[in-house]
């Protein structure tokens, strides 16, 4: 690349919990691409950065954010789910009145929950970890937690799951994609990520993140996520109050 490193924007924010940041750093280093992962710029600004190299998003963000991004790769997680997909764990009381939701553009925390539960109110928490804390404190009674996040917490911070009952798993959906600037030239970056995801130098990092590789994707692969949201959207204003 001819761009100055300081102008580039790259991040792996979706599963960048403190205990596994080293693993995301190792994956990025293995790509051989310049610069370091950004952990300070708000995600919406990252997606709109003129020199975005790669970031991550929820499938819903591709349709709700209006950011100039497109999906290029999807992670293959170490889950009982088709390659390039994931699911959530339903936790707490499925008939509970208040649901803890990490964000209104979250497939794993919002749509996956509304597809199987009918809460009367939503508490926006900002993260899956905060949703679990809301259940532990009694501020909410039910939540839908990304299975990858759950698995990382189960290994690295089991106290975050203490007292939480896992009652079911939701249907699978396309996994949160690696996104790049819409209309850009992505092939070199995509190949570098693919190589890093299968190289021997990243075995331990991939194990820590619960990822075994990546698959190529396009916007069409995420249309089911959009359609699921549209089918549920009329219920959201009522439970937001």
C-alpha positions as a Python dict, from the first residue, in 0.01 Angstrom:
ca = {
    (1, 'X'): (0, 0, 0),
    (2, 'X'): (115, 355, -69),
    (3, 'X'): (-102, 517, 201),
    (4, 'X'): (64, 631, 522),
    (5, 'X'): (9, 383, 804),
    (6, 'X'): (-127, 655, 1031),
    (7, 'X'): (-417, 714, 789),
    (8, 'X'): (-526, 351, 766),
    (9, 'X'): (-819, 217, 965),
    (10, 'X'): (-846, -147, 1061),
    (11, 'X'): (-1018, -320, 1353),
    (12, 'X'): (-1159, -653, 1467),
    (13, 'X'): (-1409, -511, 1720),
    (14, 'X'): (-1679, -776, 1741),
    (15, 'X'): (-1514, -1024, 1977),
    (16, 'X'): (-1233, -805, 2107),
    (17, 'X'): (-1287, -880, 2475),
    (18, 'X'): (-990, -784, 2696),
    (19, 'X'): (-879, -1143, 2752),
    (20, 'X'): (-854, -1215, 2378),
    (21, 'X'): (-724, -887, 2240),
    (22, 'X'): (-384, -1053, 2206),
    (23, 'X'): (-546, -1307, 1970),
    (24, 'X'): (-695, -1041, 1744),
    (25, 'X'): (-359, -865, 1739),
    (26, 'X'): (-192, -1193, 1640),
    (27, 'X'): (-438, -1246, 1355),
    (28, 'X'): (-379, -896, 1223),
    (29, 'X'): (-1, -931, 1248),
    (30, 'X'): (-22, -1257, 1053),
    (31, 'X'): (-185, -1080, 758),
    (32, 'X'): (138, -895, 692),
    (33, 'X'): (-61, -576, 637),
    (34, 'X'): (68, -250, 786),
    (35, 'X'): (-51, -73, 1098),
    (36, 'X'): (-220, -191, 1416),
    (37, 'X'): (-579, -258, 1514),
    (38, 'X'): (-773, 51, 1616),
    (39, 'X'): (-948, 30, 1955),
    (40, 'X'): (-1030, 396, 2014),
    (41, 'X'): (-1239, 516, 1720),
    (42, 'X'): (-1617, 469, 1751),
    (43, 'X'): (-1738, 194, 1521),
    (44, 'X'): (-1964, 422, 1314),
    (45, 'X'): (-1664, 646, 1245),
    (46, 'X'): (-1453, 346, 1152),
    (47, 'X'): (-1705, 234, 892),
    (48, 'X'): (-1706, 583, 737),
    (49, 'X'): (-1328, 630, 744),
    (50, 'X'): (-1195, 721, 400),
    (51, 'X'): (-907, 474, 438),
    (52, 'X'): (-1096, 184, 594),
    (53, 'X'): (-902, -138, 540),
    (54, 'X'): (-1123, -382, 731),
    (55, 'X'): (-1361, -386, 1026),
    (56, 'X'): (-1654, -597, 1141),
    (57, 'X'): (-2028, -540, 1163),
    (58, 'X'): (-2349, -713, 1251),
    (59, 'X'): (-2542, -834, 949),
    (60, 'X'): (-2816, -584, 1034),
    (61, 'X'): (-2570, -295, 1022),
    (62, 'X'): (-2530, -357, 651),
    (63, 'X'): (-2889, -240, 607),
    (64, 'X'): (-2952, -4, 899),
    (65, 'X'): (-2634, 200, 933),
    (66, 'X'): (-2613, 369, 590),
    (67, 'X'): (-2235, 334, 621),
    (68, 'X'): (-2041, 282, 294),
    (69, 'X'): (-1936, -74, 380),
    (70, 'X'): (-1991, -417, 228),
    (71, 'X'): (-1933, -769, 359),
    (72, 'X'): (-1640, -956, 211),
    (73, 'X'): (-1565, -1246, 449),
    (74, 'X'): (-1757, -1423, 724),
    (75, 'X'): (-1590, -1608, 1011),
    (76, 'X'): (-1626, -1983, 1044),
    (77, 'X'): (-1678, -2036, 1414),
    (78, 'X'): (-1616, -2345, 1623),
    (79, 'X'): (-1990, -2384, 1675),
    (80, 'X'): (-2248, -2649, 1588),
    (81, 'X'): (-2367, -2432, 1302),
    (82, 'X'): (-2310, -2418, 924),
    (83, 'X'): (-1987, -2254, 806),
    (84, 'X'): (-2021, -1877, 803),
    (85, 'X'): (-2308, -1875, 1051),
    (86, 'X'): (-2364, -1846, 1426),
    (87, 'X'): (-2644, -1850, 1681),
    (88, 'X'): (-2731, -1714, 2023),
    (89, 'X'): (-2810, -1867, 2360),
    (90, 'X'): (-3140, -1772, 2517),
    (91, 'X'): (-3075, -1712, 2885),
    (92, 'X'): (-3289, -1636, 3188),
    (93, 'X'): (-3668, -1658, 3184),
    (94, 'X'): (-3811, -1673, 2829),
    (95, 'X'): (-4145, -1540, 2954),
    (96, 'X'): (-3983, -1253, 3144),
    (97, 'X'): (-4125, -904, 3115),
    (98, 'X'): (-3796, -714, 3059),
    (99, 'X'): (-3536, -821, 2805),
    (100, 'X'): (-3174, -705, 2815),
    (101, 'X'): (-3056, -625, 2462),
    (102, 'X'): (-2704, -523, 2364),
    (103, 'X'): (-2820, -295, 2082),
    (104, 'X'): (-3106, -221, 1845),
    (105, 'X'): (-2906, -324, 1537),
    (106, 'X'): (-2800, -657, 1686),
    (107, 'X'): (-2921, -974, 1523),
    (108, 'X'): (-2781, -1189, 1803),
    (109, 'X'): (-2922, -982, 2090),
    (110, 'X'): (-3244, -833, 1948),
    (111, 'X'): (-3386, -1021, 1651),
    (112, 'X'): (-3282, -1364, 1776),
    (113, 'X'): (-3463, -1287, 2102),
    (114, 'X'): (-3778, -1136, 1952),
    (115, 'X'): (-3813, -1434, 1720),
    (116, 'X'): (-3877, -1660, 2019),
    (117, 'X'): (-3984, -1427, 2306),
    (118, 'X'): (-4239, -1151, 2358),
    (119, 'X'): (-4098, -920, 2626),
    (120, 'X'): (-4301, -616, 2728),
    (121, 'X'): (-3998, -390, 2766),
    (122, 'X'): (-3636, -369, 2648),
    (123, 'X'): (-3333, -252, 2843),
    (124, 'X'): (-3055, -141, 2607),
    (125, 'X'): (-2725, -244, 2765),
    (126, 'X'): (-2458, -173, 2502),
    (127, 'X'): (-2294, -517, 2512),
    (128, 'X'): (-2365, -884, 2572),
    (129, 'X'): (-2153, -872, 2886),
    (130, 'X'): (-2371, -587, 3017),
    (131, 'X'): (-2684, -782, 2930),
    (132, 'X'): (-2560, -1068, 3146),
    (133, 'X'): (-2491, -822, 3427),
    (134, 'X'): (-2847, -689, 3395),
    (135, 'X'): (-2982, -1041, 3444),
    (136, 'X'): (-2760, -1099, 3745),
    (137, 'X'): (-2873, -774, 3905),
    (138, 'X'): (-3241, -836, 3837),
    (139, 'X'): (-3276, -536, 3606),
    (140, 'X'): (-3384, -773, 3327),
    (141, 'X'): (-3518, -1127, 3312),
    (142, 'X'): (-3423, -1260, 2970),
    (143, 'X'): (-3154, -1203, 2707),
    (144, 'X'): (-3012, -1352, 2389),
    (145, 'X'): (-2634, -1385, 2403),
    (146, 'X'): (-2408, -1439, 2103),
    (147, 'X'): (-2275, -1795, 2135),
    (148, 'X'): (-1920, -1688, 2048),
    (149, 'X'): (-1921, -1424, 2321),
    (150, 'X'): (-2066, -1678, 2564),
    (151, 'X'): (-1792, -1930, 2482),
    (152, 'X'): (-1513, -1673, 2528),
    (153, 'X'): (-1659, -1560, 2861),
    (154, 'X'): (-1709, -1918, 2973),
    (155, 'X'): (-1337, -1979, 2930),
    (156, 'X'): (-1191, -1640, 3026),
    (157, 'X'): (-1439, -1482, 3269),
    (158, 'X'): (-1682, -1744, 3406),
    (159, 'X'): (-1794, -1504, 3680),
    (160, 'X'): (-1978, -1309, 3409),
    (161, 'X'): (-2201, -1615, 3360),
    (162, 'X'): (-2247, -1697, 3726),
    (163, 'X'): (-2611, -1760, 3812),
    (164, 'X'): (-2724, -1733, 3449),
    (165, 'X'): (-2936, -2019, 3316),
    (166, 'X'): (-2894, -2112, 2950),
    (167, 'X'): (-3235, -2238, 2839),
    (168, 'X'): (-3218, -2274, 2460),
    (169, 'X'): (-3031, -2180, 2143),
    (170, 'X'): (-3174, -1968, 1866),
    (171, 'X'): (-3178, -2056, 1494),
    (172, 'X'): (-2854, -1995, 1306),
    (173, 'X'): (-2798, -1682, 1097),
    (174, 'X'): (-2515, -1542, 882),
    (175, 'X'): (-2220, -1455, 1107),
    (176, 'X'): (-2107, -1094, 1163),
    (177, 'X'): (-1898, -1020, 855),
    (178, 'X'): (-1560, -865, 801),
    (179, 'X'): (-1647, -548, 611),
    (180, 'X'): (-1452, -320, 379),
    (181, 'X'): (-1525, 9, 208),
    (182, 'X'): (-1798, -28, -53),
    (183, 'X'): (-1667, -20, -407),
    (184, 'X'): (-1305, -60, -303),
    (185, 'X'): (-1046, -310, -420),
    (186, 'X'): (-1066, -589, -165),
    (187, 'X'): (-887, -889, -311),
    (188, 'X'): (-542, -832, -162),
    (189, 'X'): (-682, -773, 186),
    (190, 'X'): (-924, -1065, 163),
    (191, 'X'): (-645, -1301, 60),
    (192, 'X'): (-423, -1179, 343),
    (193, 'X'): (-702, -1245, 594),
    (194, 'X'): (-772, -1588, 447),
    (195, 'X'): (-405, -1681, 473),
    (196, 'X'): (-382, -1557, 832),
    (197, 'X'): (-687, -1760, 926),
    (198, 'X'): (-530, -2086, 813),
    (199, 'X'): (-165, -2030, 893),
    (200, 'X'): (17, -2226, 1166),
    (201, 'X'): (123, -1903, 1340),
    (202, 'X'): (-238, -1825, 1437),
    (203, 'X'): (-349, -2163, 1569),
    (204, 'X'): (-360, -2049, 1933),
    (205, 'X'): (-515, -1712, 1847),
    (206, 'X'): (-792, -1876, 1644),
    (207, 'X'): (-857, -2124, 1921),
    (208, 'X'): (-889, -1839, 2172),
    (209, 'X'): (-1141, -1662, 1948),
    (210, 'X'): (-1330, -1977, 1853),
    (211, 'X'): (-1270, -1926, 1482),
    (212, 'X'): (-1138, -2183, 1237),
    (213, 'X'): (-1138, -1983, 914),
    (214, 'X'): (-1335, -1752, 687),
    (215, 'X'): (-1562, -1783, 383),
    (216, 'X'): (-1633, -1533, 108),
    (217, 'X'): (-1969, -1356, 136),
    (218, 'X'): (-2171, -1083, -35),
    (219, 'X'): (-2460, -860, 65),
    (220, 'X'): (-2707, -1114, -72),
    (221, 'X'): (-2599, -1362, 195),
    (222, 'X'): (-2734, -1123, 460),
    (223, 'X'): (-3079, -1066, 310),
    (224, 'X'): (-3231, -1324, 551),
    (225, 'X'): (-3106, -1110, 841),
    (226, 'X'): (-3274, -804, 691),
    (227, 'X'): (-3597, -993, 624),
    (228, 'X'): (-3606, -1129, 979),
    (229, 'X'): (-3569, -776, 1116),
    (230, 'X'): (-3844, -639, 890),
    (231, 'X'): (-4081, -910, 1009),
    (232, 'X'): (-4017, -811, 1372),
    (233, 'X'): (-3971, -436, 1339),
    (234, 'X'): (-4332, -339, 1414),
    (235, 'X'): (-4297, -479, 1766),
    (236, 'X'): (-3987, -280, 1860),
    (237, 'X'): (-4143, 67, 1920),
    (238, 'X'): (-4405, -83, 2152),
    (239, 'X'): (-4155, -256, 2377),
    (240, 'X'): (-3920, 43, 2375),
    (241, 'X'): (-4204, 243, 2525),
}
